[in-house]
Amino acid sequence: MVLASAFELLGIPAGFLLGPMIAGILASTSGASIRVAKTPYLLCQSVVGCLIADSITPGIVVTFVKDWPLFVSLIAAVITASSFMGWLMSRWQVLPGSTAVWGASPGGATAMMLMAEAFGADARLVAFMQYIRVVMVAVAASVVSRVWVEASGGAAPLPDIFAPVDWLGLVQTLLLVTLGSWLGERSKIPAGSLLLPLAVGAVLHATGIAQFALPIWLLAPAYAVLGWRIGLAFTRDILVHAARALPRIVGCILVLLVFCGILAVILNRLVGVDPLSAYLATSPGGMDSIAIISASANVDLPFVMTLQTVRFVMVLIIGPSLARFLARHGARDAPSGSH
């Protein structure tokens, strides 16, 4: 957890996952043979499902219904652009098959990684691409916020491990995590331990039936387990393949960032949304880091988070079918990236 703490202190997005993932990569490529047990891994998937469900509020539903044609148009544009980037990388054999499509998907990085693994893609390379994009999007959004906002409120505070906990919400969260993990595994639904708690939790939270509590001392170990699981699966061959693909991956991400920036300009000119809100709303993924930046800036927070959240849910719903379709019409998997 030393790397994770260092990343959090430096303000690097997803530090609690990236630190253990890098540690796992170092251990695995040095000859370590340890692996993460199945049960903790499934439980941690359910924690992530509850975290996503907690972000789906009645306010987001109301905001979406009010301006749904605008939201649908923007979401369709970003998903289309990112899918095209994924298809190109598959076609050019930058990454193998559906792995390229999942890696380019503009959803929450951790969830995309888990979904990709469940549907047969190489989770190691998906994680590699997703977290490069998370960092690039966060850096770009931070720069834009400093350019367009006179007073941003400073850096986001570090998570407080001793923050007060809603104990009723915590009990509800742990119940959903435990039952969701158990039922998700037995349902045979791909990524069921993530998707069942997410779906049930979203309904319970949006309707006000349940409130969830996810203190940092629960989230940090969950992220660590997920990071170790992916990191420990890396091999030297996978690292070499990822390093060779890096320049083209970065190039595709930059193209996607520019496209989303153009969407933000159009949104600003035609609808009158302020420039920073428009940019943060259309940024391709990294929902957690976008939420942090938005909370510390003078932006239309409901608009930003509604578009980010609804787009994420849409990617979860259509992602598997889209990935299969695009991979089938792209190049055949490259041997170096396959299992």
Residue pairs with C-beta under 8 A, 6 or more apart in sequence:
1 19
1 20
1 220
1 224
2 19
3 18
3 19
3 20
3 22
3 23
4 15
4 16
4 17
4 18
4 19
4 20
4 220
4 223
4 224
4 227
5 15
5 19
6 15
6 19
7 14
7 15
7 16
7 18
7 19
8 15
8 16
8 158
8 159
9 158
11 155
11 156
12 18
12 135
13 134
13 135
13 138
13 286
13 288
13 289
14 109
14 110
14 131
14 134
14 223
14 288
14 289
16 219
16 220
16 223
16 224
16 227
17 110
17 131
17 223
17 224
17 226
17 227
18 131
18 227
19 224
19 227
20 223
20 224
20 225
20 226
20 227
20 228
20 231
21 127
21 131
21 227
21 228
21 230
21 231
22 227
22 231
23 227
23 228
23 231
24 227
24 228
24 229
24 230
24 231
24 232
24 233
24 234
25 231
25 232
25 234
25 239
26 231
27 34
27 231
27 232
28 231
28 232
28 233
28 234
28 235
29 234
29 235
29 236
29 239
32 232
34 232
35 232
36 225
36 228
36 229
36 232
39 181
40 225
41 225
41 226
41 229
42 181
42 184
42 185
42 193
43 177
43 178
43 181
43 193
43 222
44 221
44 222
44 223
44 225
44 226
45 114
45 181
45 184
45 191
45 193
45 194
45 226
46 176
46 177
46 178
46 180
46 181
46 184
46 193
46 194
46 196
46 197
47 177
47 214
47 218
47 219
47 222
48 110
48 111
48 114
48 194
48 222
48 226
49 177
49 180
49 193
49 194
49 195
49 196
49 197
49 198
49 201
50 173
50 176
50 177
50 180
50 197
50 198
50 201
50 212
50 214
51 214
51 219
52 108
52 111
52 198
52 201
52 202
52 312
53 197
53 198
53 199
53 200
53 201
53 202
53 204
53 205
53 212
54 201
54 205
54 212
54 214
55 287
55 291
55 305
55 309
56 202
56 205
56 206
56 309
56 313
57 205
57 206
58 206
58 207
58 208
59 302
59 306
60 206
60 302
60 305
60 306
60 309
60 310
61 206
63 302
63 303
63 306
64 71
64 306
64 310
70 271
71 306
71 307
71 310
74 263
74 267
74 281
74 282
74 307
74 311
75 307
75 310
75 311
75 314
77 263
78 106
78 259
78 260
78 263
78 282
78 284
78 311
79 106
79 311
79 314
79 315
79 318
79 322
81 256
81 259
81 260
81 284
82 104
82 105
82 106
82 256
82 284
83 101
83 104
83 105
83 322
83 326
85 104
85 252
85 253
85 255
85 256
86 100
86 101
86 102
86 103
86 104
86 105
86 323
86 326
87 100
87 101
87 326
87 329
87 330
88 94
88 252
89 95
89 100
89 103
89 104
89 248
89 249
89 252
90 96
90 97
90 98
90 99
90 100
90 101
90 326
90 327
90 330
90 331
91 330
91 331
92 248
92 331
93 331
93 334
94 100
94 245
94 248
94 249
94 252
95 103
95 122
95 125
95 129
95 245
95 249
95 334
95 337
96 122
96 125
96 333
96 334
96 336
96 337
96 338
97 121
97 327
97 330
97 331
97 332
97 333
98 116
98 119
98 120
98 121
98 323
98 324
98 326
98 327
99 116
99 121
99 122
99 125
99 126
99 333
99 337
100 129
100 327
100 330
101 121
101 322
101 323
101 326
101 327
102 112
102 113
102 115
102 116
102 119
102 121
102 126
102 319
102 323
103 112
103 116
103 125
103 126
103 128
103 129
103 130
103 249
104 129
104 252
104 256
105 112
105 285
105 315
105 319
105 323
106 256
106 284
106 285
106 311
106 312
106 315
107 285
107 287
107 311
107 312
107 315
107 316
107 319
108 285
108 287
108 288
108 312
109 127
109 130
109 131
109 133
109 134
109 285
109 286
110 223
110 226
111 194
111 312
111 316
112 126
112 130
112 285
112 315
112 319
113 123
113 126
113 127
113 130
113 226
113 230
114 123
114 191
114 194
114 226
115 190
115 191
115 194
115 316
115 319
115 320
116 122
116 123
116 126
116 323
117 123
117 126
117 191
118 190
118 191
118 194
119 190
119 191
119 320
119 323
119 324
121 323
122 238
122 337
122 338
122 339
123 230
123 233
124 230
124 233
124 234
124 238
124 242
125 238
125 241
125 242
125 245
125 337
127 230
128 242
128 249
129 249
130 285
132 246
132 249
132 250
132 253
133 253
133 256
133 284
133 285
133 286
134 285
134 286
134 289
136 250
136 253
136 254
136 257
137 257
137 283
137 284
137 285
137 286
137 289
137 290
138 286
138 289
138 290
138 293
140 257
140 283
141 279
141 280
141 283
141 286
141 289
141 290
141 293
142 293
144 276
144 279
144 280
145 152
145 276
145 280
145 293
145 296
145 297
146 152
148 274
148 275
148 276
148 279
149 276
149 297
149 298
149 299
151 298
152 296
152 297
152 298
153 296
153 297
153 298
154 296
155 296
156 292
156 293
156 295
156 296
159 216
160 216
161 215
161 216
161 217
163 215
163 216
165 213
165 215
166 211
166 213
167 213
168 211
168 213
169 210
169 211
169 212
169 213
170 213
170 215
170 218
172 210
172 211
172 212
172 213
173 212
173 213
173 214
173 218
176 197
176 200
176 201
176 204
176 210
176 212
177 197
180 193
180 196
180 197
180 200
180 201
181 193
181 197
183 192
183 196
184 191
184 192
184 193
184 194
184 195
184 196
184 197
185 192
185 193
187 196
189 195
189 196
190 320
195 316
198 316
201 210
201 212
202 313
203 209
204 210
205 211
205 212
237 336
238 336
238 337
240 336
241 334
241 336
241 337
256 284
257 283
257 284
260 279
260 282
260 283
260 284
261 279
261 282
263 278
263 282
264 275
264 278
264 279
264 281
264 282
265 275
265 278
267 273
267 278
267 281
267 282
268 274
268 275
268 278
273 281
273 300
273 303
274 299
274 300
276 297
276 298
276 299
277 299
277 300
277 303
277 304
280 290
280 293
280 294
280 297
280 299
280 304
281 303
281 304
281 307
281 308
282 307
283 290
283 308
287 308
287 309
287 312
290 304
290 308
291 305
291 308
294 301
294 304
294 305
295 301
